[in-house]
Amino acid sequence: MWRANAGLSLLEYVIGLAILAIVLVGAGLFFVSQPRQLDPVFQFRAVSLAEALAEQVLAVQYDDNNNPQAQVRCDIDEDVNCLNSATADVSSGIKSFEHLDDFHLWCDENAITGDALAAQLALTQQQLYARYTVETCVTLETDDAGTAFKKVLIAIADQNGADVSFTLHRYNIR
């Protein structure tokens, strides 16, 4: 005798579980990939911010001891050394940065927020850079030929932990 209310067979139960698992995996993959779809937008903003900062880094004088009028350059003339000493007041902003070493003020724990830097650089829509922190570290190094240069590391991190780093080598050519 066949009963209409017998319930599900084991085969129907297994097939239902397999279909449910496929649907849940597909939905999970969809939601996991959503943040990655915006990554190129955030990376583009980080690159834009780094590019604007790099222009400022390249625009300032190499060192405090350089004197272009007297044609005196540090580490090229024997009596003038390149010192890593920041002379700018960090509270005055990037407009007070006159030498490359001043950018070292934003190194390590003194990193600046992206929206504060965007405001100092007069970028439009500064609120778009609020999720970033910017760090610039300046170190004096020498290349294989023994020529001194300053390496500027610009590191931009967003709140999700993604980092974009740029390295500038600045030689004392003027």
N, C-alpha and C positions, 0 to 999 in steps of 0.2 A: 504494500500500500504506500503510495507517494503522498507526502504531506506538503501542502503549499507553504506552510509557515516554518519550514525546516531551517531557514537561515542561510548563511553563506557557506559555500563549500570551501575547502582549503585552497583550491586553485583560484577561485574568485578573490579570495582574501590576499593571496600572494600577488596576483596581477594588480589589484587595487593599490597595494603597498608600492609596487614598482612604479606605477604611474604617478603616485603621490611623490615618491623620491625624485623622479625626473623633473616634475614641476617645481619642487622646492630647490633643487640644485640650480635649475635655470633662473629662478627668481633670485636666489642668492648671488649668482654670478652677475646678474644685472645690477644689483644694488652695490656690490663690491666694486664694480668698474666705474661707477658714477664719479667718484672723486678724481680718478685718473683722467677723465675727459676734460677736466678744467686745468690740468697741469700745464699744458702749453700756454694758456693765458697767463698763469702766474709766473711761469718761466720768462715769458716775454716782458712782463712788467719788471721782473728782477733784472733782466738784461738792460732794459731801458734805464733803470735807476743806476746800474753800474756804469753804463756808458756816460751818463750825465756827470757822475762823480769822476770818472776817468778823465773827462775833459778838464775838470777843475784841477786834478792832480798834474796833468801835463802843462797847465797854464801857469803854475806858480814857479818861483825861482828854485833852483836845485838845492841850495844850501844857504844858510845865514852868512857863511864866511865868503861866499862868492861876491866878487865886485866886477861886474862886466865892464864898467867904465875904465877901470884900471887894468883890465885884462888879467885879473887874479882869480884863479879857480882852486877850490879845495882839492886835495889829493893829487893835483897835477903840479902845483908849486910846492916845493919841499916844506916851506914854513907855514902852510895853511892846511889844516886838517879838517876833514868832514866830521862834524860832531852830530850825534843824534840827540838834539835838544829841541824840544817843541817850545816855540816862543809865543804861540797864539793863545788867546783866552777862549776856551771851549764854549763859554757861555755867550760869547759874541757871535759865534756861528762861523760858517765857512768863509764868509766875506773877510774875516780877519786872518785867514790862513795865507801867509806870505811865502812860506818855504815848504818844501816837501816833507820835512820832519814834523810839521804841524799836524799832518794827517794821522800821525801815530797816536794822537790823543784819543782816537776812537778804537783803540786796540783792546782785545780781550774783554774784560768786564765793563769797559767804557763804551761799548757799542751803542750806536745811535739808532733810534727807531726810523723806519722808512718814511713815515709821514713827516717827521721832523726834518729829515734830510731833504725830502721833496719840497718842503716849504722853504728851506734855505736855498735850494737850487732854483726856486721859482718855477717848479713844474706845475702844470695844470692838473686838476683833480687829485690833490694830494691825499685824499682819503683812500684812494686805490692802493696806496703803498703802506697802509697802516699795519698790515699783517707781516711786515718784514723787519728784520734788524740788520744793520749794516756795520761791518767791522773793517777797518783799514789798519794794516800793520806795515810799518816801514823798517827795513833792515839794510844795513850797509854790507855789501858783499863784493867779491872780486870774481872776474871771469877767468877763463883758462889762460888768457894772456897777462893776467895780473892787473887788469884795469878795474878800478873801483866803480861800482854802480850801486844804486839803491833799488831794492826790490820792494815793490808795493803790492801787497796782497789785499784784494778787495773781496770779502766774503759776504754774501747776502743769504740769509736764512729766512724761510717763512715759518709760520707757526705750526705747520705740519711736519717740520723737520727736514724738508728738502733744502739742500744747499747748492748755491751757484758760486763758484770762485773764479776770480780773474787775477792774473799776475802781470804786473807792468814792470819792465826793467827801464830805469831812467838813468842814463849816462850824463855825465857832466860835460856837455858839449858847448854850453854858452856861458 
